[in-house]
C-alpha cells in the first residue's frame, strides 16, 4: 500500500475540557472533577490522526499570536504533521472549544477566533500543497467561502475531496457537487436535508444528498456503526466495535481520518469504512482528542491484522 498524502484544511482550537459527573441544569452551578487544556479542532485532530496512521499529513489552518497558538503549533510538530502552512493571525485569538465531559456524553461550545479568518487567499497561496496531495479533507469550522474555494481548487486539480460537514448547516449544491465523500452524523444529515430522521427513513435523507451531487455518503451512527451509499447502489452497513469508552471527543475525527487514509491509499469504500470504524473505536479508549488517536501499528495489533 502506498503512503497517502493528505492536505487537511480546517480548524485548530485549544480544547478546554471540564470533566464532571453530569451536565448542570439551566441556571445551576455544579462542581467539576478535572480541567484540561488539550490541543483540538476538527482539522487539527484529523491531521494528527492521519499522521499517526502513517500518512503524509499537511495541516492548513490558522492560529492566533498567543500562548494557545504556540501550543497548537508545537502539537503539530510533535505528532509528525507538516505545519509550515499554518497561518499565524495577528491581533486575533486562537480558537477555543469549551467541552463538558460526563461519563455518558459530551457537549461543546466553539469560539472560532483565528479559524474564522482563514480566507480563500490563504488557500490560493498554497495551491502547490493541494497539487501534491492525493486527497483534500475538509470540515466546516472555518468560513464556508474558504471551504468552497478549497473544494473547487481540489476538483480542478483532480483531487479526491472528503467533507466532514460539521458543525451542521445547509450547504450550497455548488459545493456538494464537488464532494466525492461526505461523512455526516444523524444531526448533520437532518440539517443538510431538512428531513427529520424520527419521521423519515435514514436512506431517504442519504438519497437527497446523492441527488444533490455528493458522490458517496458515509453516515456515522455512533454505537450503531455507520452506513454508506452511492447513487443507484444499495445502502450498506458497518457495525461499531464495542470498546471500553474513556472519552468520545475525537471519535468522529478519528473516523474521518481512517476513511481518508484508506481511500487515499486506493482501498474500496467498504474496506475504508471498516478501517475507519476500527480507528474510531480505539480512539475512544483514551483521553484527549489528539492524544487518543491510535497509530497504524496499534490498530493492527488490537484487531489482529
Secondary structure in CASP SS format (residue, H / E / C, confidence):
PFRMAT SS
TARGET T0000
AUTHOR 0000-0000-0000
METHOD secondary structure of the structure
MODEL  1
X C 1.00
X C 1.00
X C 1.00
X C 1.00
X E 1.00
X E 1.00
X E 1.00
X E 1.00
X E 1.00
X C 1.00
X C 1.00
X C 1.00
X E 1.00
X E 1.00
X E 1.00
X E 1.00
X E 1.00
X E 1.00
X E 1.00
X C 1.00
X C 1.00
X C 1.00
X C 1.00
X C 1.00
X C 1.00
X C 1.00
X C 1.00
X C 1.00
X C 1.00
X C 1.00
X C 1.00
X C 1.00
X C 1.00
X E 1.00
X E 1.00
X E 1.00
X E 1.00
X E 1.00
X E 1.00
X E 1.00
X C 1.00
X H 1.00
X H 1.00
X H 1.00
X H 1.00
X H 1.00
X H 1.00
X H 1.00
X H 1.00
X H 1.00
X H 1.00
X H 1.00
X H 1.00
X C 1.00
X C 1.00
X E 1.00
X E 1.00
X E 1.00
X E 1.00
X E 1.00
X C 1.00
X E 1.00
X E 1.00
X E 1.00
X C 1.00
X C 1.00
X H 1.00
X H 1.00
X H 1.00
X H 1.00
X H 1.00
X H 1.00
X H 1.00
X H 1.00
X H 1.00
X H 1.00
X H 1.00
X H 1.00
X C 1.00
X C 1.00
X C 1.00
X E 1.00
X C 1.00
X C 1.00
X C 1.00
X C 1.00
X E 1.00
X E 1.00
X E 1.00
X C 1.00
X C 1.00
X C 1.00
X C 1.00
X C 1.00
X E 1.00
X E 1.00
X E 1.00
X E 1.00
X E 1.00
X E 1.00
X E 1.00
X C 1.00
X C 1.00
X C 1.00
X C 1.00
X E 1.00
X E 1.00
X E 1.00
X E 1.00
X E 1.00
X E 1.00
X C 1.00
X H 1.00
X H 1.00
X H 1.00
X H 1.00
X H 1.00
X C 1.00
X C 1.00
X H 1.00
X H 1.00
X H 1.00
X H 1.00
X H 1.00
X C 1.00
X C 1.00
X H 1.00
X H 1.00
X H 1.00
X H 1.00
X H 1.00
X C 1.00
X C 1.00
X C 1.00
X E 1.00
X E 1.00
X E 1.00
X E 1.00
X C 1.00
X C 1.00
X C 1.00
X C 1.00
X C 1.00
X H 1.00
X H 1.00
X H 1.00
X H 1.00
X H 1.00
X H 1.00
X H 1.00
X H 1.00
X H 1.00
X H 1.00
X H 1.00
X H 1.00
X H 1.00
X C 1.00
X C 1.00
X C 1.00
X E 1.00
X E 1.00
X E 1.00
X E 1.00
X C 1.00
X C 1.00
X C 1.00
X C 1.00
X C 1.00
X C 1.00
X C 1.00
X C 1.00
X C 1.00
X H 1.00
X H 1.00
X H 1.00
X H 1.00
X C 1.00
X C 1.00
X C 1.00
X C 1.00
X E 1.00
X E 1.00
X C 1.00
X C 1.00
X E 1.00
X H 1.00
X H 1.00
X H 1.00
X H 1.00
X H 1.00
X H 1.00
X H 1.00
X H 1.00
X C 1.00
X C 1.00
X C 1.00
X C 1.00
X C 1.00
X C 1.00
X C 1.00
X C 1.00
X H 1.00
X H 1.00
X H 1.00
X H 1.00
X H 1.00
X H 1.00
X H 1.00
X H 1.00
X H 1.00
X H 1.00
X C 1.00
X C 1.00
X C 1.00
X C 1.00
X E 1.00
X E 1.00
X E 1.00
X E 1.00
X E 1.00
X C 1.00
X H 1.00
X H 1.00
X H 1.00
X C 1.00
X E 1.00
X E 1.00
X E 1.00
X E 1.00
X E 1.00
X C 1.00
X C 1.00
X C 1.00
X C 1.00
X C 1.00
X E 1.00
X E 1.00
X E 1.00
X C 1.00
X C 1.00
X C 1.00
X C 1.00
X C 1.00
X C 1.00
X C 1.00
X C 1.00
X C 1.00
X C 1.00
X C 1.00
X C 1.00
X H 1.00
X H 1.00
X H 1.00
X H 1.00
X H 1.00
X H 1.00
X H 1.00
X H 1.00
X H 1.00
X H 1.00
X H 1.00
X H 1.00
X H 1.00
X H 1.00
X C 1.00
X C 1.00
X C 1.00
X C 1.00
X H 1.00
X H 1.00
X H 1.00
X H 1.00
X H 1.00
X H 1.00
X H 1.00
X H 1.00
X H 1.00
X H 1.00
X H 1.00
X H 1.00
X H 1.00
X H 1.00
X H 1.00
X C 1.00
X C 1.00
X C 1.00
X C 1.00
X C 1.00
X C 1.00
X C 1.00
X C 1.00
X C 1.00
X C 1.00
X C 1.00
X C 1.00
X H 1.00
X H 1.00
X H 1.00
X H 1.00
X H 1.00
X H 1.00
X H 1.00
X C 1.00
X C 1.00
X C 1.00
END
